[in-house]
Amino acid sequence: MPEPEAAVAIVHAQGPEESVLLIRRTEREEDPWSGHWSFPGGRHDREDRDLLDTALRELAEECGIQLAREQMELALPPTNAGRRLGHQLLVAPFLFRVREVLGTDLDPREAAEALWIPLRWLRDPARHTLLPVPRLPKDLAFPAIDLAGAPLWGFTYRVITEWLGLHPRQSST
């Protein structure tokens, strides 16, 4: 199996209501994930000691959130991202738990918006549906959640549903 080339930070706040941090990526022509909801993260840089450093660096750059290596609770299995967009990339997800929702200071070049999504909301089966996805043929629909008018789908959706033990709908492909 190839080595992951990127990492994401799954930041799970314990209170006052359990929630997870998601960002909506800034619209950029060269970014295949442009405008999509995702975890903070990105490609590994040579300066990073390892992929955990990558996740921490990207979280700080994109959201202004500084966490320590010791706050990482779980390294989830590397997962493919971008297969449907033609930009396949193996990504290492790292789960961090924090006591409460943290403020963000977004880099507008990276993130247009950040939301703390309650886990109870993500677990609600009524929110899971099949949606067309920007940059893909309109006759294809994928398991997703409509989040503020943009789909939460693909890699991020798969990681969330696996992490929370949910059973999503199948795509129309």
Secondary structure by P-SEA (a helix, b strand, c coil): cccccbbbbbbbbccccbbbbbbbccccccccccccccccccccccccccaaaaaaaaaaacccccccccccccccccccccccccbbbbbbbbbbbcccbbbbbccccccccccccccccccccccbbbbbbcccccccccccccccccccccaaaaaaaaaabbbbbbccc
